[in-house]
Amino acid sequence: MTKASISAVPGLIATFLVLAAVLAGLAVLAARKLDRPVMLPALLTTSIAEILTVTLLPGTSGVEAGQCDSGLPVHLLTSSSSLLNMGLFIPGAAISVLLFRRPATTVASFIVFSGLVEFSQAVTPLGRSCSATDLAANATGALMGTALAVAWLRTRRQPQPLRRPGRDLIWGAGLAAVGAAALVGAFNSRVHAVDVVSADDHRQAVIDSADGSDQWLAAAAGDLFGDGTEIQQTGAEKDGPHLKVTATTNRGTISGWWPERTLEQAWATGNRGEPGKLSRAQAARVAHAFAERYFRDSVTGSEQATRPVGGEADAAYLVTFRRRHQGVLMPMRLDFTVTRAGRIIGFTSKTVKDPVLPQAVVTENAAREQAAEAAGGIATSAQLMAKQVGGQWRPLWLVGANNTDVWLDAVTGAKATPDK
């Protein structure tokens, strides 16, 4: 709250001078009427004027009205804003102790005062941010100021540096209890808690973990879409320990996983085929060259197939890479779309390590017969592939029978339902 206000220095100084003059003037008049020294009352009211000006001067920052950041003050001693807040409350608390000689009541008063300030920031459209971190920083500043003043009084070696310590402690505890109850009730009824600290930390963690991903993705986009490719926008989204990074360019979009440096998919703008004289073998070589650079693990040991797609106006080739172990189709997938002019206009990739599977014992004929019997028709196709069932990799037969798909465990022969 403090850091944002300091940016509006002209308005801040003018408001502070006016408010300090009014409050200090009233304090001086009251002290003279009571025949008391005027310096400490004037300094105390000046400090309060500073707090009010800095914390409640309208600004353009902060969360929405009616909200308060409830995040834990994990950056209390490292945030420049928190340190400024501490410094803001130290003088007032110290002067109050020197004036009244009641440290417990002073600490309680300034903490309740800070809570009122944060509540005012939350419920009024001042453009200021209510924050649990600010409250903790203010309370820390009040404690520090009080401790400094008490230490100063004790160095003066006066017979009774503090006035009625027992009564002060009771008053302080009572004020703290009543003030805390009132503030908790007010906040619960009028303010919605949001964890901005956690959101900011998460956002910063994503930014930090994505360091270097932009350059990698830009290089991949340039290799795919050609010279003149320019990054227009990038994004990153956390997914457990991984980071999905995306980039929008002037020629298309591309995404991948970081820090694994594995691409996921890309599509050119206007991703339609185009006429040309590229043969099927040439299209396969175009896709293979790009795959060797960015998908070497997927290419190794894979079967490559190429088939034409589209019509004359949008002619293209679909180049696929698949891998089998002992007849079982592995979960890895890699597909390229290459135009007849030799341009890759898109690809999709599923980079999954080949799982270790139990030995399949159910034959294709047995799977077809069982599926046909279960579906009440004739089995028209059968494919043995690795799928997860209950989080465990299993070899499953996918059999098409009577216009339905029947999944059978190739080890037990039982019906199975693959995980989504």
DOBAMI-30565 format. One record per residue (C-alpha): residue number from 0; residue in three letters; x, y, z. Coordinates in steps of 0.02 Angstrom, whole numbers, plus 50000, padded with zeros to 5 digits. Example, Ala and Ser with C-alpha at 12.3 -4.5 7.8 and 13.67 -1.06 7.14 Angstrom:
BEGIN
<0 ALA <50615 49775 50390>>;
<1 SER <50684 49947 50357>>;
END
This chain:
BEGIN
<0 MET <50000 50000 50000>>;
<1 THR <50143 50119 50041>>;
<2 LYS <50244 50092 49884>>;
<3 ALA <50098 50133 49770>>;
<4 SER <50063 50296 49861>>;
<5 ILE <50240 50362 49850>>;
<6 SER <50224 50366 49660>>;
<7 ALA <50096 50506 49683>>;
<8 VAL <50220 50619 49774>>;
<9 PRO <50144 50790 49734>>;
<10 GLY <49970 50743 49797>>;
<11 LEU <50044 50646 49942>>;
<12 ILE <50149 50790 50006>>;
<13 ALA <50012 50921 49990>>;
<14 THR <49884 50811 50078>>;
<15 PHE <50006 50764 50216>>;
<16 LEU <50055 50946 50251>>;
<17 VAL <49874 51002 50265>>;
<18 LEU <49819 50854 50372>>;
<19 ALA <49975 50863 50484>>;
<20 ALA <49950 51049 50512>>;
<21 VAL <49769 51024 50563>>;
<22 LEU <49799 50875 50680>>;
<23 ALA <49958 50945 50755>>;
<24 GLY <49875 51112 50784>>;
<25 LEU <49731 51029 50876>>;
<26 ALA <49853 50926 50979>>;
<27 VAL <49953 51081 51028>>;
<28 LEU <49796 51173 51080>>;
<29 ALA <49739 51025 51186>>;
<30 ALA <49910 51006 51268>>;
<31 ARG <49919 51190 51313>>;
<32 LYS <49744 51185 51384>>;
<33 LEU <49798 51039 51495>>;
<34 ASP <49961 51127 51534>>;
<35 ARG <50064 50985 51459>>;
<36 PRO <50218 50984 51345>>;
<37 VAL <50169 51007 51163>>;
<38 MET <50312 50925 51067>>;
<39 LEU <50267 50740 51085>>;
<40 PRO <50080 50765 51051>>;
<41 ALA <50123 50865 50895>>;
<42 LEU <50244 50732 50835>>;
<43 LEU <50119 50592 50870>>;
<44 THR <49979 50675 50772>>;
<45 THR <50101 50715 50631>>;
<46 SER <50147 50530 50623>>;
<47 ILE <49963 50480 50619>>;
<48 ALA <49935 50608 50480>>;
<49 GLU <50076 50524 50383>>;
<50 ILE <49998 50352 50404>>;
<51 LEU <49824 50412 50351>>;
<52 THR <49892 50505 50201>>;
<53 VAL <50000 50364 50137>>;
<54 THR <49873 50225 50166>>;
<55 LEU <49709 50309 50119>>;
<56 LEU <49757 50430 49981>>;
<57 PRO <49657 50374 49827>>;
<58 GLY <49761 50281 49698>>;
<59 THR <49746 50168 49547>>;
<60 SER <49818 50007 49616>>;
<61 GLY <49749 49866 49721>>;
<62 VAL <49623 49725 49710>>;
<63 GLU <49438 49755 49679>>;
<64 ALA <49333 49843 49810>>;
<65 GLY <49263 49720 49935>>;
<66 GLN <49415 49606 49923>>;
<67 CYS <49569 49582 50031>>;
<68 ASP <49726 49482 49998>>;
<69 SER <49727 49346 50131>>;
<70 GLY <49892 49268 50078>>;
<71 LEU <50017 49227 50214>>;
<72 PRO <50151 49361 50238>>;
<73 VAL <50290 49253 50168>>;
<74 HIS <50381 49404 50096>>;
<75 LEU <50368 49510 50252>>;
<76 LEU <50555 49541 50270>>;
<77 THR <50600 49537 50085>>;
<78 SER <50466 49648 50007>>;
<79 SER <50510 49832 49987>>;
<80 SER <50327 49876 50014>>;
<81 SER <50323 49781 50180>>;
<82 LEU <50482 49865 50239>>;
<83 LEU <50408 50035 50197>>;
<84 ASN <50252 49991 50296>>;
<85 MET <50358 49944 50446>>;
<86 GLY <50449 50109 50436>>;
<87 LEU <50284 50200 50427>>;
<88 PHE <50222 50130 50594>>;
<89 ILE <50385 50134 50693>>;
<90 PRO <50387 50322 50732>>;
<91 GLY <50206 50334 50788>>;
<92 ALA <50220 50186 50906>>;
<93 ALA <50384 50248 50979>>;
<94 ILE <50318 50424 51008>>;
<95 SER <50158 50355 51086>>;
<96 VAL <50258 50254 51212>>;
<97 LEU <50366 50405 51255>>;
<98 LEU <50209 50510 51279>>;
<99 PHE <50094 50390 51374>>;
<100 ARG <50220 50262 51444>>;
<101 ARG <50099 50119 51407>>;
<102 PRO <50181 49999 51281>>;
<103 ALA <50049 49860 51284>>;
<104 THR <49907 49982 51252>>;
<105 THR <50011 50067 51117>>;
<106 VAL <50044 49906 51022>>;
<107 ALA <49861 49853 51032>>;
<108 SER <49802 50026 50978>>;
<109 PHE <49914 50033 50826>>;
<110 ILE <49871 49855 50772>>;
<111 VAL <49684 49892 50783>>;
<112 PHE <49717 50057 50694>>;
<113 SER <49806 49961 50556>>;
<114 GLY <49660 49841 50542>>;
<115 LEU <49540 49987 50522>>;
<116 VAL <49651 50057 50385>>;
<117 GLU <49653 49891 50291>>;
<118 PHE <49464 49873 50313>>;
<119 SER <49439 50049 50243>>;
<120 GLN <49548 50006 50094>>;
<121 ALA <49444 49849 50062>>;
<122 VAL <49269 49924 50073>>;
<123 THR <49296 50094 49993>>;
<124 PRO <49331 50128 49809>>;
<125 LEU <49498 50210 49845>>;
<126 GLY <49597 50103 49724>>;
<127 ARG <49701 50039 49869>>;
<128 SER <49747 49860 49912>>;
<129 CYS <49695 49777 50074>>;
<130 SER <49822 49645 50121>>;
<131 ALA <49861 49528 50266>>;
<132 THR <50044 49557 50226>>;
<133 ASP <50021 49745 50251>>;
<134 LEU <49934 49713 50418>>;
<135 ALA <50077 49602 50474>>;
<136 ALA <50205 49732 50418>>;
<137 ASN <50112 49871 50510>>;
<138 ALA <50102 49766 50668>>;
<139 THR <50287 49726 50656>>;
<140 GLY <50326 49910 50638>>;
<141 ALA <50220 49951 50792>>;
<142 LEU <50310 49817 50893>>;
<143 MET <50480 49880 50837>>;
<144 GLY <50437 50061 50878>>;
<145 THR <50371 50010 51049>>;
<146 ALA <50526 49906 51087>>;
<147 LEU <50640 50050 51037>>;
<148 ALA <50546 50173 51148>>;
<149 VAL <50545 50055 51298>>;
<150 ALA <50731 50024 51277>>;
<151 TRP <50760 50213 51271>>;
<152 LEU <50658 50243 51428>>;
<153 ARG <50754 50109 51522>>;
<154 THR <50920 50188 51475>>;
<155 ARG <50861 50348 51558>>;
<156 ARG <50865 50254 51725>>;
<157 GLN <50706 50331 51788>>;
<158 PRO <50626 50254 51944>>;
<159 GLN <50465 50212 51851>>;
<160 PRO <50494 50221 51662>>;
<161 LEU <50323 50142 51628>>;
<162 ARG <50157 50188 51706>>;
<163 ARG <50063 50050 51795>>;
<164 PRO <50129 49902 51691>>;
<165 GLY <49998 49781 51757>>;
<166 ARG <49852 49893 51713>>;
<167 ASP <49932 49933 51545>>;
<168 LEU <49944 49748 51505>>;
<169 ILE <49760 49720 51549>>;
<170 TRP <49705 49870 51447>>;
<171 GLY <49813 49815 51300>>;
<172 ALA <49748 49637 51303>>;
<173 GLY <49567 49695 51318>>;
<174 LEU <49586 49819 51176>>;
<175 ALA <49668 49688 51066>>;
<176 ALA <49530 49560 51101>>;
<177 VAL <49386 49680 51072>>;
<178 GLY <49468 49758 50919>>;
<179 ALA <49511 49588 50843>>;
<180 ALA <49333 49524 50868>>;
<181 ALA <49258 49680 50790>>;
<182 LEU <49377 49677 50642>>;
<183 VAL <49352 49491 50610>>;
<184 GLY <49164 49516 50610>>;
<185 ALA <49176 49666 50495>>;
<186 PHE <49292 49578 50373>>;
<187 ASN <49186 49420 50369>>;
<188 SER <49028 49518 50332>>;
<189 ARG <49095 49644 50206>>;
<190 VAL <49256 49578 50129>>;
<191 HIS <49294 49430 50015>>;
<192 ALA <49464 49350 50044>>;
<193 VAL <49578 49318 49894>>;
<194 ASP <49752 49241 49900>>;
<195 VAL <49846 49364 49790>>;
<196 VAL <50014 49317 49867>>;
<197 SER <49995 49135 49817>>;
<198 ALA <49936 49184 49643>>;
<199 ASP <50083 49303 49620>>;
<200 ASP <50205 49172 49682>>;
<201 HIS <50131 49044 49563>>;
<202 ARG <50141 49168 49419>>;
<203 GLN <50321 49210 49460>>;
<204 ALA <50365 49026 49476>>;
<205 VAL <50293 48994 49303>>;
<206 ILE <50393 49141 49233>>;
<207 ASP <50553 49081 49316>>;
<208 SER <50531 48901 49262>>;
<209 ALA <50496 48956 49082>>;
<210 ASP <50663 49045 49068>>;
<211 GLY <50739 48994 48901>>;
<212 SER <50580 48916 48830>>;
<213 ASP <50539 49066 48721>>;
<214 GLN <50703 49052 48627>>;
<215 TRP <50684 48865 48604>>;
<216 LEU <50505 48880 48541>>;
<217 ALA <50551 49026 48426>>;
<218 ALA <50690 48920 48348>>;
<219 ALA <50570 48774 48321>>;
<220 ALA <50440 48890 48244>>;
<221 GLY <50571 48962 48126>>;
<222 ASP <50625 48789 48071>>;
<223 LEU <50445 48739 48041>>;
<224 PHE <50367 48894 47963>>;
<225 GLY <50524 48961 47877>>;
<226 ASP <50622 49122 47873>>;
<227 GLY <50529 49278 47924>>;
<228 THR <50434 49191 48064>>;
<229 GLU <50406 49315 48206>>;
<230 ILE <50342 49277 48381>>;
<231 GLN <50190 49384 48422>>;
<232 GLN <50136 49311 48589>>;
<233 THR <50194 49176 48709>>;
<234 GLY <50112 49090 48857>>;
<235 ALA <50154 48962 48991>>;
<236 GLU <50043 48853 49098>>;
<237 LYS <50100 48744 49243>>;
<238 ASP <50053 48560 49239>>;
<239 GLY <50132 48476 49390>>;
<240 PRO <50322 48480 49369>>;
<241 HIS <50303 48517 49184>>;
<242 LEU <50267 48677 49091>>;
<243 LYS <50162 48688 48933>>;
<244 VAL <50228 48832 48829>>;
<245 THR <50141 48905 48677>>;
<246 ALA <50186 49034 48547>>;
<247 THR <50083 49125 48418>>;
<248 THR <50181 49184 48266>>;
<249 ASN <50140 49279 48109>>;
<250 ARG <50132 49112 48019>>;
<251 GLY <50048 48996 48144>>;
<252 THR <50046 48926 48320>>;
<253 ILE <50161 48802 48405>>;
<254 SER <50165 48722 48578>>;
<255 GLY <50275 48606 48678>>;
<256 TRP <50333 48549 48850>>;
<257 TRP <50471 48627 48953>>;
<258 PRO <50601 48587 49018>>;
<259 GLU <50588 48423 48922>>;
<260 ARG <50601 48520 48757>>;
<261 THR <50471 48411 48673>>;
<262 LEU <50353 48488 48547>>;
<263 GLU <50168 48445 48557>>;
<264 GLN <50084 48519 48405>>;
<265 ALA <50089 48659 48277>>;
<266 TRP <49977 48722 48139>>;
<267 ALA <50010 48851 48007>>;
<268 THR <49889 48994 47980>>;
<269 GLY <49770 48942 47842>>;
<270 ASN <49825 48761 47861>>;
<271 ARG <49760 48696 47697>>;
<272 GLY <49850 48592 47569>>;
<273 GLU <49916 48664 47408>>;
<274 PRO <49951 48596 47235>>;
<275 GLY <50126 48540 47190>>;
<276 LYS <50230 48398 47120>>;
<277 LEU <50298 48325 47281>>;
<278 SER <50294 48135 47280>>;
<279 ARG <50245 48025 47427>>;
<280 ALA <50427 47977 47457>>;
<281 GLN <50482 48159 47453>>;
<282 ALA <50346 48208 47579>>;
<283 ALA <50406 48068 47692>>;
<284 ARG <50584 48136 47684>>;
<285 VAL <50524 48314 47727>>;
<286 ALA <50433 48252 47881>>;
<287 HIS <50575 48135 47930>>;
<288 ALA <50704 48274 47924>>;
<289 PHE <50604 48383 48045>>;
<290 ALA <50561 48234 48155>>;
<291 GLU <50744 48183 48169>>;
<292 ARG <50785 48354 48239>>;
<293 TYR <50643 48374 48364>>;
<294 PHE <50570 48199 48391>>;
<295 ARG <50720 48082 48382>>;
<296 ASP <50656 47970 48523>>;
<297 SER <50490 47951 48433>>;
<298 VAL <50572 47913 48265>>;
<299 THR <50691 47780 48331>>;
<300 GLY <50618 47608 48298>>;
<301 SER <50458 47679 48223>>;
<302 GLU <50365 47628 48067>>;
<303 GLN <50338 47773 47947>>;
<304 ALA <50184 47778 47835>>;
<305 THR <50129 47908 47708>>;
<306 ARG <49961 47929 47625>>;
<307 PRO <49879 48068 47523>>;
<308 VAL <49739 48172 47598>>;
<309 GLY <49628 48310 47529>>;
<310 GLY <49577 48348 47351>>;
<311 GLU <49663 48437 47209>>;
<312 ALA <49638 48610 47285>>;
<313 ASP <49703 48563 47457>>;
<314 ALA <49811 48414 47417>>;
<315 ALA <49931 48356 47553>>;
<316 TYR <50012 48202 47629>>;
<317 LEU <49988 48133 47804>>;
<318 VAL <50152 48060 47868>>;
<319 THR <50136 47954 48026>>;
<320 PHE <50261 47874 48143>>;
<321 ARG <50209 47725 48251>>;
<322 ARG <50308 47600 48353>>;
<323 ARG <50268 47420 48400>>;
<324 HIS <50347 47303 48526>>;
<325 GLN <50306 47118 48505>>;
<326 GLY <50156 47166 48401>>;
<327 VAL <50088 47292 48529>>;
<328 LEU <50060 47469 48466>>;
<329 MET <50148 47588 48585>>;
<330 PRO <50063 47748 48650>>;
<331 MET <50185 47862 48559>>;
<332 ARG <50106 47960 48415>>;
<333 LEU <50181 48076 48285>>;
<334 ASP <50086 48142 48133>>;
<335 PHE <50139 48271 48002>>;
<336 THR <50038 48356 47867>>;
<337 VAL <50147 48401 47717>>;
<338 THR <50080 48494 47566>>;
<339 ARG <50116 48443 47386>>;
<340 ALA <50228 48596 47380>>;
<341 GLY <50339 48523 47517>>;
<342 ARG <50281 48633 47662>>;
<343 ILE <50241 48562 47834>>;
<344 ILE <50078 48646 47886>>;
<345 GLY <50054 48553 48049>>;
<346 PHE <50100 48412 48164>>;
<347 THR <50036 48329 48323>>;
<348 SER <50143 48231 48443>>;
<349 LYS <50114 48122 48594>>;
<350 THR <50283 48089 48672>>;
<351 VAL <50265 47941 48790>>;
<352 LYS <50402 47821 48841>>;
<353 ASP <50368 47642 48789>>;
<354 PRO <50290 47557 48941>>;
<355 VAL <50342 47389 49009>>;
<356 LEU <50197 47270 48977>>;
<357 PRO <50153 47093 49031>>;
<358 GLN <50161 46963 48893>>;
<359 ALA <50002 46957 48787>>;
<360 VAL <49933 46780 48775>>;
<361 VAL <49762 46809 48695>>;
<362 THR <49779 46787 48506>>;
<363 GLU <49695 46897 48377>>;
<364 ASN <49577 46758 48324>>;
<365 ALA <49526 46726 48504>>;
<366 ALA <49496 46912 48532>>;
<367 ARG <49391 46924 48373>>;
<368 GLU <49284 46776 48422>>;
<369 GLN <49256 46839 48599>>;
<370 ALA <49215 47017 48540>>;
<371 ALA <49096 46954 48405>>;
<372 GLU <49004 46848 48532>>;
<373 ALA <48993 46994 48655>>;
<374 ALA <48933 47117 48522>>;
<375 GLY <48818 46996 48434>>;
<376 GLY <48896 47024 48264>>;
<377 ILE <49049 46997 48157>>;
<378 ALA <49221 47064 48206>>;
<379 THR <49284 47175 48067>>;
<380 SER <49449 47239 48140>>;
<381 ALA <49571 47205 48280>>;
<382 GLN <49717 47306 48348>>;
<383 LEU <49832 47263 48492>>;
<384 MET <49890 47419 48584>>;
<385 ALA <49959 47480 48750>>;
<386 LYS <49829 47568 48857>>;
<387 GLN <49815 47620 49038>>;
<388 VAL <49682 47535 49144>>;
<389 GLY <49668 47600 49321>>;
<390 GLY <49833 47691 49299>>;
<391 GLN <49925 47531 49246>>;
<392 TRP <49988 47496 49071>>;
<393 ARG <49909 47341 48993>>;
<394 PRO <49908 47261 48818>>;
<395 LEU <49727 47276 48756>>;
<396 TRP <49639 47213 48601>>;
<397 LEU <49528 47343 48518>>;
<398 VAL <49404 47244 48414>>;
<399 GLY <49272 47322 48303>>;
<400 ALA <49116 47215 48299>>;
<401 ASN <48936 47256 48252>>;
<402 ASN <48979 47443 48239>>;
<403 THR <49044 47446 48419>>;
<404 ASP <49217 47444 48498>>;
<405 VAL <49257 47302 48617>>;
<406 TRP <49411 47314 48729>>;
<407 LEU <49487 47152 48792>>;
<408 ASP <49636 47126 48906>>;
<409 ALA <49764 47027 48803>>;
<410 VAL <49830 46941 48959>>;
<411 THR <49670 46889 49049>>;
<412 GLY <49543 46897 48906>>;
<413 ALA <49425 46999 49016>>;
<414 LYS <49334 47152 48955>>;
<415 ALA <49426 47313 48998>>;
<416 THR <49392 47500 48998>>;
<417 PRO <49545 47607 48957>>;
<418 ASP <49576 47763 49058>>;
<419 LYS <49525 47924 48973>>;
END
